[in-house]
Amino acid sequence: MSGTGDETGLATRFRDHLTASGCLDGAKQAVVAVSGGIDSMTLLHLLRFGRAAPSLALHAAHLDHRMRAESAADAAWLGEVCAAWGVAYHLCAAATPVRTEAEGRELRYRFFAEVADGTGTGTVILTGHTADDQAETVLFRIARGSGPRGLGGIHPGRSPSPVRPLLPFRRAEVEAYAAAHGVPHREDPTNRDPRWTRNRLRHEILPALEAAVPGAAASLVALAATSRLESAALDQLLDDRIAALASARSRPALELPFDREALAALPEPILTVLLRRVATRLGGSPGRGATASLLRFVREAPSGRCVELAGGVTVEHHLGVLRFGGPADRRADTRPPPDPRPVAPPAAGPRLTRPTPHVRVEPPSGEGAFTHGACRVTVSWGSGDRSGSPFVAHFAPGSVRFPLDVRPWAPGDRMTLPYGKKKVKKILLEARVPADRREGWPVVADADGSIVWVPGSARPSPDPGSAPQRESLRLEVRIRS
């Protein structure tokens, strides 16, 4: 079972591959993902008995998906094999039976990462993916219309990221080695279930393609390698162009501001892939539709507009500057760190909420101030002449119900204008209020809670062109950041 003979030559070529690729350089321990199938068991055997990495401490990790009644027995059998081979064994069973391929993959890699974290530094996760798995993956992504990055398929990996050391080798080679060395393994019946996409590709579609086009599997593997190489080269070229176009004041990985005219002047193919690269670097994942929308936004959106992409990336146009911001950019410097202590359940009785900062305005005169978000707001009122400033308004007796409240605007606020109601958010955009000042921007509400003025933009009724009455209240709002 554990003989070290190399009749098939796989052990020698596997050892040479590890040395040439350097994929395990710096690794001290390895968590080997084992399903009990022939690929993962052969990988574990090569590492344990093939002298490929003799100094590597081995840990086998198995997740029981609980999809079959026999899965628990398979997990126990696997533990016995690992004990006989002198390999540490880690087992985890899914809380409920796994329903989809994506769910199973997420659970497996989460478990493997937990095992790796528990073994200390210098630990790498190894999986038994082969060249046949690569061909199936590329074929699947071709069918889904993936671009060059998706056609890169399964990444070989490098420590400390998950590594697939069998990826250069065909499954037939693995099976020949297992037969020659008596590597024990168990075939999972679900690997033949045609309801799973991977199984239909493996047992029906890829064999038919290979029969029609001999060498198709090898060509798909070569396509993956070419796509990874070209994608890496394109990313480097795009990053160089992004660095040349982005403002020197940008914060790496958090915000990338660009001159809109400079971006819009790029040829459409270059602009398209550049925008996708910017969004990806900031944590987004724009598909074709989102990229097309982003392209239109860059070239057509007026100042004050903002769009949010998948992944939480925002793009804002303000006075000729396009700012791309990632999720980590949102008030990261102003939010306190989360309290690690457990949150106690709310006590019975009335709930207390922090009051919204505001200044209460009542005739005949007065002043007040508050700070909210990025805005420091100072309010004064009394009698006085009409001013042309957009931050001064006059309220005639009977035109509004006092007292007035000057407070920060809130989502959902609307103001009634001569042609109908308009969201305060849109009023601020049209007034070109910078995004970093909008959060604390004040509005004026009457005693009924209706918005009667947005300082710096929309003016209150009655008609601001009419002559102010002697008894009018002059209200001035000053905003500083």
C-alpha positions as CSV (number, residue, x, y, z in Angstrom):
1,M,0.0,0.0,0.0
2,S,2.8,2.4,0.9
3,G,5.5,1.2,-1.5
4,T,7.8,3.8,-2.9
5,G,8.4,2.2,-6.3
6,D,7.9,4.6,-9.3
7,E,6.8,2.2,-12.0
8,T,4.5,4.9,-13.6
9,G,7.0,7.8,-13.2
10,L,4.4,10.0,-11.6
11,A,6.2,10.2,-8.2
12,T,9.4,11.5,-9.9
13,R,7.6,14.0,-12.1
14,F,5.4,15.1,-9.2
15,R,8.5,15.8,-7.1
16,D,10.2,17.6,-10.0
17,H,7.1,19.8,-10.5
18,L,7.1,20.8,-6.8
19,T,10.7,21.8,-7.0
20,A,10.4,23.7,-10.3
21,S,7.2,25.5,-9.5
22,G,8.2,26.5,-5.9
23,C,4.5,26.2,-5.0
24,L,5.3,24.9,-1.6
25,D,8.3,27.1,-0.8
26,G,8.1,28.3,2.8
27,A,5.5,25.8,3.8
28,K,6.0,23.8,7.0
29,Q,2.6,22.0,7.3
30,A,0.1,21.0,4.7
31,V,-3.7,20.5,5.1
32,V,-4.6,18.0,2.4
33,A,-8.2,18.1,1.4
34,V,-9.3,14.4,1.1
35,S,-12.7,13.2,-0.1
36,G,-11.7,9.5,-0.1
37,G,-11.7,9.5,-3.9
38,I,-8.8,8.4,-6.0
39,D,-7.4,11.9,-6.8
40,S,-7.1,13.1,-3.2
41,M,-6.0,9.8,-1.8
42,T,-3.3,9.6,-4.5
43,L,-2.1,13.1,-3.6
44,L,-1.9,12.2,0.1
45,H,0.0,9.0,-0.8
46,L,2.5,10.9,-3.0
47,L,3.2,13.3,-0.2
48,R,3.4,10.7,2.5
49,F,5.4,8.0,0.6
50,G,6.7,9.6,-2.6
51,R,9.4,11.6,-0.9
52,A,8.2,14.7,-2.7
53,A,8.2,16.9,0.4
54,P,9.7,14.9,3.3
55,S,9.9,17.8,5.7
56,L,6.2,18.7,5.3
57,A,4.0,17.8,8.3
58,L,0.7,16.4,6.9
59,H,-2.8,16.9,8.1
60,A,-5.8,15.3,6.2
61,A,-9.1,17.2,6.3
62,H,-12.4,15.7,5.3
63,L,-15.9,17.3,5.2
64,D,-18.8,14.9,5.4
65,H,-21.5,16.5,3.2
66,R,-24.1,14.2,4.6
67,M,-25.6,13.7,1.2
68,R,-25.7,9.9,1.5
69,A,-26.5,7.5,4.3
70,E,-23.1,5.9,3.9
71,S,-21.1,9.1,4.2
72,A,-20.4,8.7,7.9
73,A,-19.0,5.2,7.4
74,D,-16.8,6.6,4.6
75,A,-15.5,9.3,6.9
76,A,-14.7,6.7,9.6
77,W,-12.9,4.5,7.0
78,L,-10.8,7.5,5.9
79,G,-9.8,8.1,9.5
80,E,-8.6,4.5,9.7
81,V,-6.5,4.9,6.6
82,C,-4.9,8.1,7.9
83,A,-4.1,6.4,11.2
84,A,-2.4,3.6,9.4
85,W,-0.4,6.1,7.3
86,G,0.5,8.1,10.3
87,V,-1.3,11.3,9.1
88,A,-3.2,13.5,11.4
89,Y,-6.9,13.4,10.5
90,H,-9.5,16.2,10.9
91,L,-13.2,15.5,10.3
92,C,-16.2,17.9,10.1
93,A,-19.8,17.0,9.3
94,A,-22.2,19.5,7.7
95,A,-24.9,20.6,10.0
96,T,-27.5,19.8,7.3
97,P,-27.2,17.8,4.1
98,V,-25.5,19.8,1.3
99,R,-27.9,20.7,-1.5
100,T,-25.8,22.4,-4.2
101,E,-22.2,22.3,-5.6
102,A,-21.6,25.9,-4.6
103,E,-22.7,25.3,-1.0
104,G,-20.5,22.2,-0.7
105,R,-17.5,24.1,-2.0
106,E,-18.0,27.0,0.4
107,L,-18.3,24.6,3.4
108,R,-15.2,22.7,2.4
109,Y,-12.9,25.6,2.0
110,R,-14.2,27.2,5.2
111,F,-13.4,24.0,7.1
112,F,-10.0,23.6,5.4
113,A,-9.1,27.2,6.4
114,E,-10.1,26.6,10.0
115,V,-7.9,23.5,10.2
116,A,-5.0,25.5,8.6
117,D,-5.5,28.3,11.2
118,G,-5.2,25.7,14.0
119,T,-1.9,24.2,12.8
120,G,0.1,27.4,13.0
121,T,2.1,29.6,10.6
122,G,3.6,28.2,7.4
123,T,0.5,26.0,6.6
124,V,-0.7,25.5,3.1
125,I,-4.0,23.9,1.9
126,L,-3.6,21.3,-0.9
127,T,-6.3,19.9,-3.1
128,G,-6.3,17.0,-5.6
129,H,-7.5,18.8,-8.7
130,T,-6.1,17.3,-11.9
131,A,-5.8,18.5,-15.5
132,D,-9.1,16.8,-16.3
133,D,-10.8,19.0,-13.6
134,Q,-9.2,22.0,-15.4
135,A,-10.5,20.9,-18.7
136,E,-14.0,20.5,-17.3
137,T,-13.9,23.9,-15.6
138,V,-12.8,25.7,-18.7
139,L,-15.5,23.9,-20.8
140,F,-18.1,24.9,-18.3
141,R,-17.0,28.6,-18.3
142,I,-16.9,28.6,-22.1
143,A,-20.5,27.5,-22.1
144,R,-21.4,30.3,-19.7
145,G,-19.6,32.9,-21.8
146,S,-16.8,33.8,-19.5
147,G,-14.1,36.2,-20.6
148,P,-10.3,35.7,-20.5
149,R,-10.1,35.9,-16.7
150,G,-12.8,33.2,-16.3
151,L,-11.1,31.0,-18.9
152,G,-8.0,30.9,-16.7
153,G,-9.8,28.1,-15.0
154,I,-8.5,26.7,-11.7
155,H,-5.5,28.6,-10.5
156,P,-2.5,26.3,-9.6
157,G,-1.9,28.4,-6.5
158,R,1.1,29.1,-4.4
159,S,1.7,29.0,-0.7
160,P,0.1,30.4,1.5
161,S,-2.9,30.3,-0.9
162,P,-4.5,26.9,-1.7
163,V,-2.3,24.9,-4.0
164,R,-3.3,22.3,-6.6
165,P,-0.1,20.3,-7.1
166,L,-1.7,17.6,-9.3
167,L,-3.1,20.1,-11.8
168,P,-0.4,19.4,-14.5
169,F,-1.3,15.7,-14.5
170,R,-4.1,13.8,-16.2
171,R,-6.5,11.6,-14.2
172,A,-5.4,8.6,-16.2
173,E,-1.9,9.0,-14.8
174,V,-3.3,9.3,-11.3
175,E,-5.3,6.2,-11.7
176,A,-2.3,4.3,-13.0
177,Y,-0.2,5.3,-10.0
178,A,-3.0,4.3,-7.6
179,A,-3.3,0.9,-9.2
180,A,0.4,0.3,-9.2
181,H,0.7,1.2,-5.5
182,G,-2.6,-0.1,-4.2
183,V,-3.8,3.3,-3.0
184,P,-7.1,2.7,-1.2
185,H,-10.0,4.8,-2.2
186,R,-13.8,4.9,-2.3
187,E,-15.9,5.9,-5.2
188,D,-18.7,8.3,-4.2
189,P,-21.9,7.3,-6.1
190,T,-22.9,10.9,-6.3
191,N,-20.0,11.5,-8.6
192,R,-22.1,9.7,-11.2
193,D,-25.3,11.5,-10.6
194,P,-26.3,13.4,-13.8
195,R,-28.1,16.0,-11.8
196,W,-24.8,17.6,-10.9
197,T,-23.4,19.8,-13.7
198,R,-19.8,18.7,-13.1
199,N,-20.8,15.0,-13.5
200,R,-22.5,15.6,-16.9
201,L,-19.5,17.5,-18.2
202,R,-17.1,14.7,-17.0
203,H,-19.0,11.6,-18.1
204,E,-21.0,12.8,-21.1
205,I,-20.0,16.1,-22.7
206,L,-16.2,16.1,-22.5
207,P,-15.8,12.4,-23.7
208,A,-18.1,13.3,-26.7
209,L,-16.0,16.4,-27.4
210,E,-12.8,14.4,-27.2
211,A,-14.2,11.8,-29.6
212,A,-15.2,14.5,-32.1
213,V,-11.9,16.5,-31.6
214,P,-9.1,14.3,-30.3
215,G,-6.9,16.2,-27.9
216,A,-9.7,18.6,-26.9
217,A,-9.1,18.2,-23.2
218,A,-5.4,19.0,-23.5
219,S,-6.3,22.0,-25.6
220,L,-8.7,23.3,-22.9
221,V,-5.9,22.9,-20.3
222,A,-3.6,24.9,-22.6
223,L,-6.3,27.6,-23.1
224,A,-6.4,28.0,-19.3
225,A,-2.7,28.6,-19.1
226,T,-2.7,31.0,-22.0
227,S,-5.7,32.9,-20.5
228,R,-4.1,33.3,-17.1
229,L,-0.9,34.6,-18.7
230,E,-2.6,37.1,-20.9
231,S,-5.0,38.2,-18.1
232,A,-2.0,38.9,-15.8
233,A,-0.2,40.9,-18.6
234,L,-3.4,42.9,-19.3
235,D,-3.8,43.6,-15.6
236,Q,-0.3,45.0,-15.4
237,L,-0.8,47.2,-18.4
238,L,-4.1,48.5,-17.0
239,D,-2.6,49.1,-13.6
240,D,0.1,51.2,-15.2
241,R,-2.5,53.2,-17.1
242,I,-4.7,53.6,-14.0
243,A,-1.7,54.9,-12.1
244,A,-1.0,57.5,-14.8
245,L,-4.6,58.7,-15.0
246,A,-5.6,58.6,-11.3
247,S,-5.1,61.8,-9.2
248,A,-1.9,61.8,-7.1
249,R,-4.1,62.5,-4.1
250,S,-5.9,59.2,-4.3
251,R,-5.7,56.7,-1.5
252,P,-4.5,53.3,-2.7
253,A,-7.2,50.5,-2.5
254,L,-9.8,52.9,-1.1
255,E,-10.5,55.6,-3.6
256,L,-9.5,56.4,-7.2
257,P,-10.4,59.8,-8.6
258,F,-10.0,60.5,-12.4
259,D,-10.5,63.4,-14.6
260,R,-13.6,62.6,-16.5
261,E,-12.5,64.1,-19.8
262,A,-9.3,62.1,-19.7
263,L,-11.2,58.8,-19.2
264,A,-13.9,59.6,-21.7
265,A,-11.2,60.3,-24.4
266,L,-10.0,56.7,-24.2
267,P,-11.0,54.3,-27.0
268,E,-14.0,52.3,-26.0
269,P,-12.3,48.9,-25.8
270,I,-9.6,50.3,-23.5
271,L,-12.0,52.3,-21.4
272,T,-14.3,49.2,-21.0
273,V,-11.5,46.9,-19.6
274,L,-10.0,49.7,-17.6
275,L,-13.3,50.5,-15.8
276,R,-13.8,46.8,-15.1
277,R,-10.2,46.6,-13.7
278,V,-10.8,49.7,-11.5
279,A,-14.0,48.3,-10.1
280,T,-12.4,44.9,-9.5
281,R,-9.4,46.4,-7.6
282,L,-11.9,48.1,-5.3
283,G,-13.8,44.9,-4.5
284,G,-16.5,45.0,-7.2
285,S,-17.5,42.3,-9.6
286,P,-19.2,44.1,-12.6
287,G,-20.6,41.8,-15.3
288,R,-21.3,42.8,-18.9
289,G,-24.5,44.7,-18.2
290,A,-23.0,46.6,-15.2
291,T,-19.8,47.4,-17.2
292,A,-21.9,48.8,-20.1
293,S,-23.9,50.9,-17.7
294,L,-20.7,52.2,-16.1
295,L,-19.4,53.1,-19.5
296,R,-22.5,55.2,-20.2
297,F,-22.2,56.8,-16.7
298,V,-18.6,57.9,-17.3
299,R,-19.5,59.5,-20.7
300,E,-23.0,60.9,-20.1
301,A,-23.8,61.3,-16.4
302,P,-24.2,65.0,-15.2
303,S,-22.4,66.3,-12.2
304,G,-23.9,65.2,-8.9
305,R,-24.9,61.7,-10.1
306,C,-23.7,58.6,-8.3
307,V,-24.0,54.9,-9.1
308,E,-23.3,51.8,-7.0
309,L,-21.9,48.5,-8.5
310,A,-22.1,45.0,-7.2
311,G,-19.6,44.5,-4.3
312,G,-20.4,48.0,-2.8
313,V,-18.2,50.0,-5.2
314,T,-19.6,53.5,-5.8
315,V,-18.8,55.9,-8.7
316,E,-19.6,59.6,-8.4
317,H,-19.3,62.4,-10.9
318,H,-18.7,65.8,-9.3
319,L,-17.7,68.8,-11.4
320,G,-15.6,66.8,-13.9
321,V,-14.1,64.4,-11.4
322,L,-15.1,60.7,-11.3
323,R,-14.4,59.1,-7.9
324,F,-14.4,55.4,-7.6
325,G,-14.7,54.3,-4.0
326,G,-14.6,50.8,-2.4
327,P,-16.7,49.6,0.6
328,A,-13.8,50.2,3.0
329,D,-13.8,53.8,2.0
330,R,-17.2,54.5,3.7
331,R,-16.4,56.5,6.8
332,A,-13.7,54.0,7.7
333,D,-11.9,56.8,9.6
334,T,-14.9,57.9,11.6
335,R,-16.6,54.7,12.7
336,P,-15.5,53.3,16.1
337,P,-14.3,49.7,16.1
338,P,-17.0,47.2,16.9
339,D,-17.4,46.2,20.6
340,P,-16.2,42.6,20.8
341,R,-18.4,41.9,23.8
342,P,-21.7,40.0,23.2
343,V,-24.7,42.2,22.8
344,A,-27.2,41.9,25.6
345,P,-30.9,41.5,24.6
346,P,-32.9,44.7,24.8
347,A,-34.5,45.4,28.1
348,A,-38.3,45.6,28.4
349,G,-39.9,49.0,28.4
350,P,-39.5,52.1,26.2
351,R,-36.6,52.1,23.8
352,L,-34.2,55.1,24.0
353,T,-32.9,56.6,20.8
354,R,-30.4,59.4,20.3
355,P,-32.2,62.6,19.3
356,T,-31.5,64.1,15.9
357,P,-29.3,67.3,16.3
358,H,-31.3,70.4,15.5
359,V,-31.8,74.1,16.2
360,R,-35.3,75.2,17.2
361,V,-36.2,78.6,15.5
362,E,-38.9,80.7,17.2
363,P,-39.5,84.5,16.6
364,P,-38.4,87.1,17.3
365,S,-34.6,86.2,17.2
366,G,-32.0,83.8,18.3
367,E,-29.0,81.6,17.3
368,G,-27.8,78.1,17.6
369,A,-25.5,75.5,16.1
370,F,-24.9,71.8,15.7
371,T,-22.5,69.4,14.1
372,H,-23.5,66.4,12.1
373,G,-21.5,64.3,9.7
374,A,-19.0,66.6,7.8
375,C,-21.0,69.8,8.4
376,R,-20.8,72.3,11.2
377,V,-24.1,74.3,11.0
378,T,-24.6,77.8,12.5
379,V,-28.1,79.3,12.5
380,S,-29.2,82.8,13.3
381,W,-32.6,84.6,12.9
382,G,-34.2,87.9,13.5
383,S,-35.3,90.9,11.4
384,G,-33.3,92.2,8.5
385,D,-33.2,93.2,4.9
386,R,-33.5,90.6,2.1
387,S,-30.2,89.1,1.0
388,G,-29.3,87.6,-2.3
389,S,-27.5,84.8,-0.6
390,P,-28.8,81.2,-1.1
391,F,-28.1,80.7,2.6
392,V,-30.6,83.4,3.7
393,A,-34.4,83.1,3.6
394,H,-37.3,85.2,4.7
395,F,-40.5,83.8,6.2
396,A,-43.6,86.1,6.2
397,P,-46.2,85.8,9.0
398,G,-48.6,83.0,8.2
399,S,-46.5,81.5,5.4
400,V,-45.2,78.7,7.7
401,R,-46.1,77.2,11.0
402,F,-43.7,78.0,13.7
403,P,-41.5,76.8,15.4
404,L,-39.1,75.8,12.6
405,D,-36.5,73.1,13.0
406,V,-33.1,73.3,11.3
407,R,-31.9,69.7,11.2
408,P,-29.8,67.3,9.0
409,W,-31.7,66.0,6.1
410,A,-32.8,62.3,6.2
411,P,-33.5,59.7,3.4
412,G,-37.0,60.1,2.2
413,D,-37.2,63.8,2.9
414,R,-39.1,65.7,0.1
415,M,-39.8,69.4,-0.4
416,T,-42.9,70.8,-2.2
417,L,-41.9,73.0,-5.0
418,P,-44.2,74.9,-7.5
419,Y,-44.1,72.0,-9.9
420,G,-44.5,69.2,-7.4
421,K,-42.5,67.3,-4.7
422,K,-38.8,66.6,-5.1
423,K,-36.5,64.5,-3.0
424,V,-34.0,66.5,-0.9
425,K,-31.3,64.1,-2.1
426,K,-31.9,65.1,-5.7
427,I,-32.0,68.8,-4.7
428,L,-28.5,68.4,-3.2
429,L,-27.2,66.6,-6.3
430,E,-28.5,69.4,-8.6
431,A,-27.0,72.0,-6.3
432,R,-23.6,70.2,-6.7
433,V,-23.2,69.7,-3.0
434,P,-20.0,67.5,-2.7
435,A,-20.7,64.0,-1.6
436,D,-18.5,64.2,1.5
437,R,-20.7,67.1,2.8
438,R,-24.1,65.8,2.1
439,E,-24.5,63.6,5.1
440,G,-24.9,66.5,7.6
441,W,-26.4,69.1,5.2
442,P,-29.3,70.9,6.9
443,V,-32.9,71.4,5.9
444,V,-35.6,73.6,7.5
445,A,-38.9,72.0,8.6
446,D,-42.0,73.6,9.9
447,A,-44.1,72.6,12.9
448,D,-45.8,70.0,10.8
449,G,-42.5,68.4,9.8
450,S,-42.7,69.6,6.1
451,I,-39.5,70.7,4.5
452,V,-39.8,74.4,3.7
453,W,-36.2,75.2,2.7
454,V,-32.9,73.5,1.7
455,P,-30.2,76.1,2.4
456,G,-28.0,76.7,-0.6
457,S,-30.5,75.6,-3.1
458,A,-34.3,75.4,-3.1
459,R,-36.0,78.6,-1.6
460,P,-39.2,78.6,0.5
461,S,-42.6,79.9,-0.5
462,P,-44.0,82.4,-0.9
463,D,-42.4,83.7,-4.1
464,P,-38.9,84.7,-3.1
465,G,-39.1,87.6,-5.6
466,S,-41.8,89.3,-3.6
467,A,-40.9,92.2,-1.3
468,P,-40.3,91.1,2.3
469,Q,-42.8,92.4,4.9
470,R,-41.5,94.3,7.8
471,E,-42.5,91.5,10.1
472,S,-40.7,88.8,8.0
473,L,-38.3,86.5,9.9
474,R,-34.8,86.5,8.4
475,L,-33.2,83.1,8.7
476,E,-29.5,82.6,7.9
477,V,-27.8,79.2,7.9
478,R,-24.0,78.9,7.6
479,I,-22.4,75.6,6.8
480,R,-18.7,74.8,7.3
481,S,-16.9,71.5,6.9
